């Protein structure tokens, strides 16, 4: 009995000390490392996207875990100061672009790898299934690069997206069309919409169709096809017959390559092509298509040529090139870098690996523009988990690389219009 009383007194004293020091102090002592599950395609037709994302996340880890002294979240000092300088470790997963695999791997990362948060997953369809697991299990899910608007319309409490979605991007496309009409004294009357049939493509086409009506453009054709198809001859033939002024494709890398080759073979040459990112910003697409992709326009949240206005870009890009064999950062890698730092910054501010504490810190995020590579006003989430500081830009392939052409106040090149004939592309 005396021993039990002594034990009870000891436990009470420990509890009292815990109350005095606070939960955060206890978390500092316990958190030796923060573990984040990272989900990307690392095999298959979009593998380069996943490889680039993993390389740029390694850059972020180097910045976080070491003292590099640059003006980025956690860019000064080593580790997470509010968790006793704990280091961050990732567990990477190749979901192969398969929603069912993404779901299963999300469950494994949470239940077996004991990750404190999930990060990914590029494909909107995979992000959709994986984030459902995180929502059910009460684990924060940070998304940096999936653009389906529906992802932040599900009423989820654990889902956060730093990047613009397809409605943000599509609005800037239609604003560009209207402004280009004024600048070049031309008039666009119709658009043609082509999309692959995953969550990304389907949602994109719905948004573009609605915006076309809002901006008073006729939808001359709206065609969906199965992702990963082996032929687009029929679809391109219908697009050519529709003869719309502006062509709006939404598709991933292998389909973007097939589409471009088919357009050349069938001599389909719209006056303006504005792509919904994805395949068109994959460096693999640019290198394989060469001059055939000249004058293609894509929406983007990032551009290397904004370095004069964003001095952090060349600093991070140089670090990335050392890991990637000389490759430059592109759209998706820059978004992954920004989203990952945002997540870890919130974990540090939470001072804890408790999911609810991280969730609260994410809701309170307010990163300033000068700590971002992106041309955004900052990172701050609304009650749906969507960053309200986003700003979309348009880039055009000119001379083998992308250059910012819109908004005009950020433009570093004038837009090429109309798109040159196939025989005139250099």
C-alpha positions in Angstrom: 0.0 0.0 0.0 2.8 2.4 1.0 4.5 1.7 -2.3 1.3 2.3 -4.3 0.9 5.7 -2.5 4.5 6.6 -3.4 3.9 5.6 -7.0 0.7 7.6 -7.1 2.5 10.6 -5.7 5.2 10.3 -8.2 2.8 10.1 -11.1 0.9 13.1 -9.8 4.1 15.0 -9.6 4.9 14.1 -13.2 1.5 15.2 -14.3 1.9 18.5 -12.5 5.3 19.1 -14.2 3.7 18.3 -17.5 1.0 20.9 -16.9 3.6 23.5 -15.9 5.9 22.8 -18.9 2.9 22.5 -21.2 2.1 19.9 -23.9 4.4 21.6 -26.4 7.5 21.1 -24.2 6.6 17.5 -23.8 6.3 17.2 -27.6 9.7 18.8 -28.0 11.3 16.2 -25.9 9.6 13.3 -27.6 9.8 14.3 -31.3 13.2 13.0 -32.5 12.1 13.1 -36.2 9.0 14.1 -38.3 8.0 11.5 -40.8 6.1 12.5 -44.0 4.6 10.1 -46.5 5.4 11.3 -50.1 3.3 9.9 -52.9 4.2 10.4 -56.6 4.3 8.5 -59.9 7.9 7.2 -60.2 7.3 4.6 -63.0 5.2 4.8 -66.1 4.6 7.6 -68.6 4.7 10.4 -65.9 7.7 9.0 -64.1 9.9 12.1 -64.7 7.3 14.2 -62.9 7.7 12.0 -59.8 11.4 11.9 -60.1 11.7 15.7 -60.3 9.3 16.0 -57.3 11.4 13.7 -55.2 14.6 15.6 -56.1 13.1 18.9 -55.2 11.8 17.5 -51.9 15.3 16.4 -51.2 16.4 20.0 -51.8 13.7 21.1 -49.3 14.9 18.5 -46.8 18.5 19.8 -47.1 17.3 23.3 -46.4 15.2 22.2 -43.5 17.6 19.7 -41.8 20.8 21.8 -42.3 21.7 25.4 -41.7 21.7 26.9 -45.2 20.8 30.5 -44.1 18.4 31.5 -46.9 15.2 33.5 -46.8 12.8 30.5 -46.9 10.6 28.9 -44.3 13.0 27.0 -42.0 15.9 28.2 -44.2 17.9 29.3 -41.1 19.1 26.9 -38.5 19.1 23.1 -38.6 16.0 21.1 -38.0 12.7 22.2 -36.6 13.4 24.6 -33.7 10.0 24.2 -32.1 10.4 20.5 -31.9 13.9 20.4 -30.3 15.6 20.7 -33.7 14.0 17.5 -34.9 14.9 16.4 -38.4 12.4 15.5 -41.2 12.4 12.2 -42.9 10.2 11.1 -45.9 8.8 7.7 -46.8 8.3 7.7 -50.6 5.7 5.8 -52.5 5.3 5.1 -56.2 1.5 5.1 -56.9 2.0 4.6 -60.7 -0.9 7.0 -61.4 -3.4 4.4 -60.1 -6.1 5.7 -57.7 -6.6 2.2 -56.1 -2.9 1.9 -55.4 -2.8 5.4 -54.0 -5.6 4.5 -51.6 -3.8 1.3 -50.4 -0.5 3.0 -50.0 -2.0 5.9 -48.0 -3.4 3.4 -45.6 -0.1 1.6 -45.3 1.8 4.9 -44.8 -0.5 5.8 -41.9 -0.9 2.5 -40.2 2.5 0.8 -40.8 5.0 3.6 -41.5 3.3 5.9 -38.8 3.7 9.0 -40.9 2.7 12.3 -39.3 1.3 13.7 -42.6 0.8 12.8 -46.3 2.1 14.7 -49.3 1.2 14.3 -53.0 0.0 13.0 -55.3 0.1 14.9 -58.7 -2.7 13.0 -60.4 -6.0 14.4 -59.2 -7.6 11.0 -59.3 -4.9 9.6 -56.9 -5.0 12.6 -54.7 -8.8 12.1 -54.5 -8.6 8.5 -53.2 -5.5 8.9 -51.0 -6.9 12.0 -49.3 -10.1 10.1 -48.4 -8.0 7.8 -46.3 -6.3 10.7 -44.6 -9.7 12.3 -43.9 -11.1 9.1 -42.4 -8.0 8.6 -40.2 -7.6 12.2 -39.2 -4.1 12.8 -40.8 -3.2 16.1 -42.5 -2.9 15.8 -46.3 -1.0 18.5 -48.2 -1.4 18.7 -52.0 0.9 20.9 -54.1 0.0 20.0 -57.6 -3.4 18.4 -58.3 -5.7 20.9 -60.0 -9.2 19.4 -59.9 -11.5 22.1 -58.4 -13.6 19.3 -56.8 -10.8 18.4 -54.4 -11.5 21.4 -52.2 -15.3 21.1 -52.5 -15.7 17.9 -50.5 -16.1 19.4 -47.1 -12.8 17.8 -45.9 -11.1 19.1 -42.8 -7.7 17.5 -43.2 -7.0 18.4 -46.9 -4.9 21.5 -47.9 -3.8 22.7 -51.4 -1.2 25.3 -51.9 -1.5 25.5 -55.7 -4.2 27.0 -58.0 -6.9 24.7 -59.3 -8.3 24.4 -62.9 -10.8 27.2 -62.4 -8.0 29.7 -61.4 -6.0 28.5 -64.4 -8.9 28.5 -66.8 -10.0 32.0 -65.8 -6.5 33.4 -66.7 -6.7 31.7 -70.1 -10.0 33.4 -70.9 -8.7 36.7 -69.6 -5.7 36.3 -71.8 -7.9 35.7 -74.8 -9.9 38.9 -74.2 -6.8 41.0 -73.6 -5.0 39.5 -76.6 -8.1 40.5 -78.7 -7.6 44.1 -77.6 -3.9 44.1 -78.0 -3.7 42.5 -81.5 -7.1 43.8 -82.7 -8.4 40.3 -83.4 -11.6 38.5 -82.4 -12.0 34.9 -81.2 -15.4 33.5 -81.7 -15.1 29.8 -80.7 -13.1 27.3 -78.6 -12.6 23.5 -78.9 -12.1 21.5 -75.8 -10.3 18.1 -75.7 -9.7 16.2 -72.5 -8.6 12.8 -71.2 -11.2 11.0 -69.0 -9.6 11.1 -65.5 -10.7 13.4 -62.7 -8.3 16.1 -63.9 -9.4 16.1 -67.5 -13.1 15.8 -66.8 -13.2 18.6 -64.2 -11.1 20.8 -66.5 -13.4 20.5 -69.4 -16.5 21.3 -67.3 -14.9 24.5 -66.0 -13.7 25.5 -69.5 -17.1 24.9 -71.0 -18.8 27.1 -68.3 -16.2 29.8 -68.7 -16.6 29.8 -72.5 -20.3 30.6 -72.1 -19.5 33.3 -69.5 -17.0 35.0 -71.8 -19.3 34.6 -74.8 -17.3 32.1 -76.9 -19.0 29.3 -78.8 -17.9 25.7 -77.8 -17.4 24.4 -81.3 -16.3 20.9 -80.0 -16.0 19.2 -76.7 -14.4 15.8 -76.9 -13.2 13.3 -74.2 -11.0 10.3 -74.8 -9.6 7.5 -72.7 -6.3 8.3 -71.0 -3.4 6.4 -72.4 -5.1 5.8 -75.8 -3.0 4.6 -78.7 -4.7 6.8 -81.4 -6.2 10.3 -81.5 -6.9 10.4 -85.2 -10.7 10.5 -84.9 -10.6 13.1 -82.1 -8.1 15.4 -84.0 -10.1 14.9 -87.2 -13.2 16.2 -85.4 -11.3 19.1 -83.9 -10.0 20.1 -87.4 -13.5 20.0 -88.8 -14.8 22.2 -85.9 -12.1 24.8 -86.9 -12.3 26.7 -83.6 -10.2 29.8 -83.1 -8.7 28.5 -79.8 -7.9 24.9 -78.9 -7.9 23.9 -75.2 -6.4 20.5 -74.4 -6.2 18.9 -70.9 -4.1 15.8 -70.8 -1.0 14.1 -69.4 2.4 13.6 -70.9 2.1 10.5 -73.1 -1.2 11.8 -74.5 0.2 15.3 -75.1 3.0 13.7 -77.1 0.5 11.6 -79.1 -1.7 14.6 -79.7 1.0 16.8 -81.0 2.2 14.1 -83.4 -1.3 13.4 -84.6 -2.0 17.2 -85.1 1.1 17.4 -87.3 0.2 14.2 -89.3 -3.3 15.5 -89.9 -2.2 19.1 -90.4 -4.4 20.5 -87.7 -3.1 23.9 -86.9 -5.3 26.0 -84.6 -4.5 29.7 -84.4 -4.0 29.4 -80.6 -3.3 26.4 -78.4 -3.7 27.0 -74.6 -3.0 23.8 -72.6 -4.1 23.0 -69.1 -0.5 22.3 -67.9 0.1 18.6 -67.1 1.8 17.0 -70.1 2.7 20.3 -71.6 5.0 21.3 -68.8 6.7 18.0 -68.4 10.3 18.4 -69.6 10.0 15.1 -71.4 7.3 16.6 -73.6 9.4 19.6 -74.4 12.5 17.6 -75.2 10.7 15.0 -77.4 8.5 17.4 -79.3 11.1 20.0 -80.0 10.0 22.5 -82.7 6.6 20.7 -83.1 5.6 22.1 -79.7 6.7 25.7 -80.7 4.2 28.4 -79.7 2.1 26.1 -77.5 0.8 28.0 -74.5 0.3 26.5 -71.1 -1.0 27.8 -67.8 1.5 27.6 -64.9 2.0 28.9 -61.3 5.8 29.2 -61.8 8.4 30.2 -64.3 12.2 30.2 -64.2 12.3 33.4 -66.2 10.8 35.3 -63.3 14.2 35.0 -61.5 14.8 38.8 -61.9 11.7 39.4 -59.8 12.2 36.3 -57.5 15.8 36.1 -56.5 15.2 32.8 -54.6 14.6 31.0 -57.9 18.2 30.7 -59.1 19.4 29.8 -55.6 17.0 26.8 -55.3 17.3 25.9 -58.9 21.1 25.5 -58.6 20.5 23.1 -55.7 18.0 21.2 -57.7 20.3 20.9 -60.7 23.0 19.2 -58.6 20.6 16.4 -57.8 18.8 16.1 -61.1 21.8 15.8 -63.5 21.6 19.4 -64.7 17.8 19.6 -65.2 16.1 22.8 -64.3 13.1 23.0 -62.1 9.8 23.1 -63.9 6.2 23.8 -62.9 5.4 20.7 -60.9 8.8 20.6 -59.1 8.5 24.2 -58.0 4.9 23.5 -56.7 6.1 20.5 -54.8 8.9 22.5 -53.2 6.5 25.2 -52.1 3.9 22.8 -50.8 6.4 20.7 -48.9 8.0 23.7 -47.1 4.5 25.0 -46.3 3.6 21.7 -44.6 6.8 21.4 -42.6 6.6 25.1 -41.6 3.2 24.3 -40.1 4.5 21.3 -38.3 7.2 23.4 -36.8 4.7 26.1 -35.7 2.5 23.4 -34.2 5.4 22.5 -32.0 4.0 18.9 -32.1 3.5 15.9 -34.3 -0.1 15.6 -33.0 -2.4 15.6 -36.1 -4.9 18.1 -34.6 -2.0 20.5 -33.7 -0.7 20.3 -37.3 -4.1 20.8 -38.7 -4.6 24.0 -36.6 -1.2 25.3 -37.6 -2.0 24.8 -41.3 -5.3 26.7 -40.9 -3.2 29.6 -39.4 -0.6 29.6 -42.2 0.3 33.0 -43.6 3.5 32.8 -45.6 4.6 36.1 -47.3 5.3 36.5 -51.0 9.0 37.2 -50.4 9.5 33.6 -49.0 8.1 31.9 -52.0 9.5 31.0 -55.5 6.0 31.4 -56.9 4.5 34.7 -58.2 1.8 34.5 -55.6 0.7 37.0 -52.9 1.5 34.3 -50.3 0.1 31.1 -48.8 -3.0 31.4 -46.7 -5.8 28.8 -46.6 -9.6 29.4 -46.7 -12.0 27.2 -44.8 -12.0 24.7 -47.7 -8.2 24.2 -47.5 -7.5 26.2 -50.7 -4.6 28.7 -50.8 -6.2 32.1 -51.6 -2.9 33.7 -52.4 -2.5 31.9 -55.7 -1.9 33.7 -59.0 -1.8 31.9 -62.4 0.4 32.8 -65.3 0.7 31.7 -68.9 3.9 30.6 -70.6 4.6 29.9 -74.3 7.2 27.7 -75.8 9.5 29.9 -77.8 12.8 28.6 -79.1 12.6 25.4 -77.2 11.9 26.8 -73.7 8.9 28.3 -71.9 8.7 32.1 -71.4 6.1 34.1 -69.4 3.7 35.9 -71.7 0.8 36.8 -69.4 -0.3 38.6 -67.3 1.2 41.3 -69.4 2.7 43.1 -66.3 4.8 39.9 -65.6 5.5 39.1 -69.3 9.1 38.7 -70.4 8.2 37.9 -74.0 5.4 38.9 -76.4 3.0 36.1 -77.4 3.5 34.5 -80.7 0.2 34.7 -82.5 -1.1 33.0 -84.6 0.6 29.7 -84.1 3.0 29.1 -87.1 2.2 26.6 -89.7 3.9 23.2 -89.2 6.4 23.9 -92.1 7.4 27.3 -90.5 8.3 26.1 -87.0 11.9 26.5 -86.2 
